[in-house]
Amino acid sequence: MALEREDGVLLDVRDLTIRIGGVHPTAVVDGISLTVRSGEIVGLVGESGSGKTLTAMAVAGLLPPAAEVAGGSIRLAGRDLLTLTSGERRRVLAEQIGVVFQNPTVALNPRLTIGAQVREALPTRYRFRRAAANRRAVELLDLVGIPDAARRLAYYPHELSGGLNQRVVIALAIARGPKLLIADEPTTALDATIQAQVLDLIDRLKGQFGLGVLLVSHDIAVIGDRTDRVAVMHGGRIVEHGPTVPVLAEPEHEQSRRLLAAARSLDVLPPPAVAGNPDEPPLLLVDGVQRVFPVVGARRRSPAIRAVDGVSLSVNAGQALGIVGESGSGKTTLARIVVGLDRPSAGRITFGGREPDRLPVAERRLWRRDVQYIFQDPYSALDPRLTVEQIIAEPIELSGTQAERADKRERIGALLDEVGLTQTFRTRYPSQLSGGQRQRVVIARALALGPRLVVADEPVSALDLSVQATILDLLRRLRETRGLTYLVISHDLSVIRSLCSEVIVMTGGRVVESGATAEVFADPSHPYTATLLRSIPGRGVRGIPAGATEPASVS
């Protein structure tokens, strides 16, 4: 049987309806239609809850138990998958569809080696041919660009970077030679340069094997860069579709315009620093800080890891300083040292002219009130057993003064108002909140003791683009109203541009460039900074100056 229709359509979804619920089911995908042809990438874009991931998982036969297809058809190579027997459907899905999931650390089994997982994904003819399976596994890892592939077969997922793990996931997806590749947010958890490499790899595989690709994303910049056609989803429906360039250049539907506006809003310039006393020392001074992690008990001989290697910086009161770099550049390790969650191997940290490590216990507790942390993932940063009120009250009860503890309830109410949450949120649990609402709770908790310095580690990377924009607006407003000082860690340069007037660039544990954000982005002096800028998807959409560096493929 031909693997596609004569008009080239490989996947044909018609009037697909998906419902969730028992007695009173709700249509979360409501009668959508889309097609994917061989050799093209079709983007499915929308906010969380729009139904885009459920649509993709329905095509792949991976809907959660609570969801069911209530109507429509899903035709792959002319065959309606919904009319096949369960055995036929499993065989067709395994042979013809590969899926690249969002988070490679979740998609891979931490207890199995990379080789075992690739062998498991191979066609059944390799089942009892271990040597042949190993050779094919090496070929697949080579194909997706993993260096020293034969040696990597013995590695476990935790021994590889996020980018290499995502390449392994892609190797698993193409192990049986599928004709359709479904990529569900394949680069959300990755840094800009690694993101570009993974998307380049998908492009290359599409051309090399004639794959049809359904690329699911909330990031309209990625969709604008990488797709031939796009479908915009909202409320379970496709509200606009067509060739990508005209849809994004002149969107007709309000939701498409909102997504574009959210992308462009990340280019808002940060507010100026709050004027301070020029005779005062910097609020934060990092002087020659190093952090070395010894490698203990490793199966392969490895030198000690220099996560931070002689970093110096200063932050004045009221300033917002950004730190950018890939995973492994040392930026999060440096942030943990600044807030006292880790200690440097060498160098020193001073805050307000004093070294926190040398303060008496009582004064160190007061210092901890002044320095607070906003974590990257609002889903894991909150205790699921506590209500919002209990979460915000916790730092007040542990470190607050007697007066603060006495008027705790009023303080919590004021904090909820300040971060844009109503009083009805007091009794809710984290599981009852959206990602953006959870991050607002994280911010409220960080503000509970009136800090002077807030360290924000990837504060919006786990959020949709429009939610990112609202959280960044909130952080800008809080800085203006409270006079906060920010240290912002991010791999997303557009986030740094919208929050920080100054930036430092880190790679390999060292600072390779620093200066005013606008100047560094417009005319980077270090090749690594230029590579970061080239890797940003949708430069025209997000508003990063096109003249800074010309977009280029990162191989």
N, C-alpha and C positions, 0 to 999 in steps of 0.2 A: 504493500500500500504506500502511496506517496506520503511524504512527511508534511506536506502542506498543500493547500488548495492551489489551483492554477493561478489565482491572483496573488499568490505569495503569502496569504494569511496563514500563519502558523497557529495562533491562539485567537479564538473568537468567542467572546463572552457576550451573551445576550440576555437582557432583562433579569440579571442576577439579583435575587433577594435573599438576604441572610437575616435570621431572627435569633434573638437571645431571650430566654425566659421560659417559664413553664406554662402556668394557666393563662397568663396574659402576656404573650410574647411581644417583643418590640423589634421592629424592623430597623436594624442598624446599618444595613446596606439595602437600598430601596430601588430595585429595578435598573441597575446600571448596565451599560454596554460598552465594550472596548475591544480593540483588536491589536495584535502584535504580529508584524511580519518578520520573516527570516531576515537577518542582517540589519535590523533596526533596533534602536533603544526607545522604548515608550516610557515616559515618566508618569507616575501617579503621585500627585502632590496634594497635601492638605495638612491641617492641624491634627493634633492628637484627638481621637474620637470621631474623625471624619469618616472612618470606615475603610481607609486605604489598605491597612495591614490585613484586616479580615478578608478583603477582596483577594489579596495576593495569597493568603493562606487557604482560601477556598479553592483557588486554582491548583495549589500544590497538594490539596487533600490533607491539610494540617489544621483544620479548624479546631478550637478548643471544644471540650464536651458540651459546654453550655450553649454553643452556637450550632445552628443547622441551616443548610440551604433550603429555603422555602419555595423557590421558584426560579425559572430561567434555565439556561444551558451554558455549559462550559465545553467548547469544542477545541480539541487539540489534534492537529493534523487531520481534521475532518471528523473525528470521533467524539461523540458527546460523553464526557467522562462520567456524568451523572447517571447515565443509563447502563453503564457497564456493571458486571458483577464485582463484588469486593476484590476477588482475586485478580480479575482482569485490570481493575483500576490500579491496584498496587503495582502490578507489573508495568503498566504504561507510565505511571508516575515515576517509578524508580528508574526507568530507562530513558524517559524523554524530558524530565524536568529536574533541574538542579536548583537548589535554594542556598543563597548566601544570607546568613542571619546577621542581625545588627551587632550583637556583642560576641566576639570570638571567644572570650573567656567563658561564656555560658554555653556556647555552641559545641565546645570541645570537652571531652571527658578528661578531667584532671588526673585520673588514675591510669590512663592508657598512654603509651608512647605515641608520638606522631606516626611512626611506621604502622603500629597496630591499627590506628584509626583510618589511615589511608587504605590499608589492605582490606579493612572491613567494608569500605565503600566500593571496592572494585566489583566487577561482574562476577557471577558465581563460578565462571570457568577458572578463576584463579584460586578457588577455595582450598584446593589440595595441592597447589603448586607454589610453595613458599618462596623458592628462589625467583620464579617468574613474577610473583606478586611484589617482591621487594624491588625487582628491576623496574616494574611498572610504577611503583610508588615513587621511586627516585625520578623517573621520567616526568611524573606529574608535578613533583616539587620543583624540578628544574623548569618546567613549563611555566609555573606561576612565579618564577624568579626568586626562589629561596636559595641562597648561596650554600655551597657545601652540602648538597641535598642528601647524599648518602650518609653522612655523619649525623644529620638532623633526624634520621629515622629513630634514633635511640633517645632523643630528647622528649621531655614532657612539656605540655603547654606552658607551664609556669616558667620554663627556661627560655622561652622565646618572647620577643617584644609583641606588642599589640598588632603592629603591622604585619609581622611574619605570621602570627596566628591567623590573621584574616586571610592571608595568602593560603594557609593550610585549609581554611574553610572553603575557599574557592576551589582548591584542588579536590576536596571531597565532592563539591557540587558538580564538577565536570568529569569525575572518575568514570562514569558510565557513558560518556559521550552524549549528553542530553542535547535537545534541539532548542529548548526554552530555558533561560536562566532567570530566576526571580531573585532580585537583590533587594532585601528589605532593610532600608537604612544601613547600607553596608559600611559607611564611613563615619557615622555619628560619633563613635567612641575614639576616633583617630585624630592625630594632629594633622595640620594642613598639608605638610609635605607628604606624609604617609597616605593621607586621603587622596592626594593627587596620584600617587603611585598606584593605589588600588583601583581607582577609576580608570587610569590608563591601562591597567592590566585587563579590566573588563572590556574596555574598548578593543584591545588587541585580540582577545579571545573571541569577541564577536566577529571581527573581521577574519580571523584565522579559521574559524569553524562555522561561520554563517549562522551564529546563534541569534535567536530573537531574545531580547532582554526586556523584562518589566522591572523598572527601577523605581522603587517606592522611597519617598523622602518627604520630610517636612521642610527641607531647605531648598527654596526656590532658586538659589544661586547655583547649587549643584545641578538641579534640573535644567536650568538655562544653559549651563556649560556642556552637558553630556547627552542630552536627549534629542531625538528627531521630532517626536511628537509628544504632547503633554495632555493629561487629563487632570483637571482640578476638582477635588472632591470636597464637599461640605455637607454635613448633616446626612451622610449616607448616600448622597447623590453626586453624580458628575454634573457640575454646574457650568463647565466650559472645557472645550477640548479643541485640538487642532495642531498644526505645525508649531513647534516651540517658539520660534522667533517672533512670528506675528502675535501669538497669544500673549507673550510677555511684553512685547513692544506696545501693544494697544489692547489691554485686557478689557473685555466687555462686562464681565460679571463683577459684582462688588467684592466677592471673596478673593478673586484673583488680584484685584487692586489692593486689598488689605494685605495679602501676602507680600506683594511687591513693596508696599509702603513700610511694612515691618522690616524688610531687608534693607531698605534705604535709610530707615531711622537709625540703624546702627552706625551711621556715619555722622551723627550729631556730634559737634565739638563739645568737649567737656567744659564744665564751668571753671573759671579761673581759680587759682589757689587762694585760700583765705589768707589775708595779710597777717603776718606774725611779727613778733619783736625781733629785729635783726640782730640784737645782742644775745638772744637766747641760742643755745646749741641746738643742733638738729634734734627733732623728737626721737628719730631712730637713726642709729649709726651702726653700720656693719663694717668691720675692719678686718680684712684678710681672713675671712672665715673659711675653714676647710671642714669637710666631713668625709671621713674615710671609713668604708665598711669592709672589714676583713672577710674573706671567703673561707668558711669553715666547713669541712666535711664534704666538699664538692667531689664528684666522681672524676671530673677533669681538672687538671691543674690550672688555676686562674689566679692572676694577681689581685690584690685588694682593689676595691672599687672606690675611686675618688668621685663621689657624687657631687660634692661642692669643692672647688679647687681655687682657693684664694680670692673669694668674692668680697668686694668693698662697695658700699653704697651709702647714701644718706637720704633721709626723707624729713623735710621740714614740716612743722605743724600746718595743717590745712592743705598739704600737697597730696596729689594722687599719682603714685608711681606705678607703672606697669612693668611686669616681667614676662617676657615671651620666650618661647623655645619649645622644642619637641619633647615628647616623653623621654625621660632619661637625661634631660639637659641639666637637672639639678634644681629646678625652680621650686618644686613642692618641698624638697628636702630643706631648701633655704627657708621657705615659709614656716616649716615646722620648727626650725631653730629659732626663728624670730619670735614665735609665740610660746617658746619654752617646752614644746612637745618633744624636742630632741636637743642634744647638746653638741656643740662643735668640737671637732678633734683639735682644732687650732683656731686662733683668732679670737675676736671678742665682739659682743653685742652690747651696745649701750642704749638706754631709753631715758630720755630727758636728762642726759648727762651722767646716768648711773648704770652700773652693770647689774642686771637682774640676778645673775648667778651669785653675786656677792652680797645681796641684800639679806638682812635678817628675815626669818620666816614670816613674821607679822607684816613686814614691809613688802615682801615678795607676794603675799596674798593681795595686798593693795595694788601692786603692779599688775596682777592678773586681771583685776577689774578694768584696767586701762587698755588691755590688748585682747581683742576678741577675734574669732575665726568664723568665716562663712564657708561651709564645706561645699564640695563640688556636687555631690549627689544628695538631693533633698529626700530621696526615698530611704537611704540608709542612715541619714544623719539624725533622724527622729526615732524615738522609742515608740514602737507601735502599740505598747500597752498603756501609754499615757495620753490624756486628752491634751488639746492645744493649751488650755490654761495651765495644766500641770507642767508641760514642757517649758513654757515661758517662765513659770514660777520657780523652776528648779535652781537657776543661778542666783535668784534673789534670796532663796532660802539658804543656799550654801554659802554665799559670799556677801550678801547684802548687809547693810547696817540695820540696827534695830528699827529705825524709822522706816526704812525701805520695806522691811518685812511687815511692819504694821499696816502700811497702806498698799500691800501687795496687790490686792484685787483692783484698786484704782489704777495702779501702774500698768497692770496687764491690759486693762481696758484702753488706756491711752496708747500703749504700744500697738495694739490691734488697729486702732484708728490710724496710727501713724504709717503702718505698712499697708493700709487699704483693705483690711478685713473687718467685717461687721462683728458685733458682739455675739452673734449666734454661733460663731466659730469656737467659742470657749469650750464647748462640750463635745466637739468633734474629735475623732481619732485620725491619725495620719492616713489610714486606709480610706477615709471618707473625703480626702482632699485631692485636688488635681496637683500636677507637678508644680505649677506656678504658685498655688496656694501654700504648698509645703515649703517652698523656698521663702515665701513671705514670713512664715512661722520661724524658719531658721534665722532670718534677718532680725525679727522681733526678739528672739532669744539672745542674739548677739548684742542687741542694743539695751538689754534689760538693766545693765549696770552702768550705763553711761560711759562707754569706752572712748578713748582718745584716738586709738589706732584700730582700724578694722582690716584684717588680712582676708581677702576674698580669693579663694582658690578655685578657679574655673567656676564662677558662681552661676553661670547660665548654660554651660555646655550640655546639660542633661535635658534642656527645655526646648520646646518648639520655638521657631523664629519669632512669631508674634508675641509669645510669652516672654522670650528673651528681651524684646524691646520694652515691655512693661516693667520687668525687673530692673533693667538698666536705667529706665526713667526714675524708678523708685530710688535706686542707689545714688543717682545724680542729685535728686531732691533732698535726700537725707544728708548728703555732704554739704549742701548749701544751708539747710536749716540748722544742722547740728555742728557745723564746722569740723566735720570728721576728717581724719587723715586716712588715706587708703593705700594699701599695698595690694595690687591686683595681679594675680597670676593667671595667665591664659595662653593657649596656643592659637587663639583666634585674634588676629591683629585688628579686626574691625571692632571687637569688643574693647580692646585696649584703647583704640582711637576715640571711642565714644565716652570713656571714663577718665582717661589719664592724659595729663599734659606732658609728662615725661615718661620715658621708657628705657629699659635696658634689655638687651638681647643676650640670652644664654645658650651655649651649646657645650657639651662635654664638661659641664661643671664650671665653666668660665664665662665671664662677661666679655663678649666680643664687640659690642657696640652699645652706646648710650647717647641720650640727648633728648631734645624736644621731640615729642611724638610726630608732629606734622613734618618736621625736617627729616627725621630718620626714615619715615615712610616715603617721603617725596624723593629723597636722594640717599639711599643706603650706601654706606661706605664699605661694609663687609660683605663678601660673597654669600655668606650664610643668610644674612638678612635679606639680600636680594632673592635668594631661593625661597625663603618664606613668603615673600610678597608675590612671587610668580605662582606659588601654589594655591593662593586664595581663589576659590571658585567664584564665578559670577562677578568679576571685578566691576563690570559696568553696572550690575544690579545693586551691589552693596555700596557703591559710591567711592571705593578706594581710588585715588587718582590714577587714571590709566597711564599717565606719563611716568609713574615711578619706575616701573620696569615692565618690559613687554611680557605678556603671558607666554609661558613655555612649558612643554611637557617635562615632567620629572621622571626620569627612567630609573 
